[in-house]
Amino acid sequence: MQDTAQEYQKQIKELEQQVRLLREQVDFLTRKLYGTKSEKTSALEIEGQMSLFNEMESCAEPDAHEPDLVEVCLLYTSPSPRDTR
């Protein structure tokens, strides 16, 4: 009777440890799948590939003044019927 109780206790401890490890794996994989992601293009940079789109940003001055936007209006007049032949 004593031996079976000890075996059950041992089996319970092993199963609890297995559950704990599986929960850790689920937490890790959930964070990996659904967690925040950040693209690190510097790690992915291949000669002539990823740097193609970052060329202007790499040589631009970050403190440079942005130009003011100007609204441009164009008036279009349709040709009169007598001008078309």
Summary of the structure (lengths in Angstrom):
residues: 85
radius of gyration: 34.1
end to end distance: 112.8
largest distance: 114.0
contacts: 102
relative contact order: 0.04
helix: 53%
strand: 0%
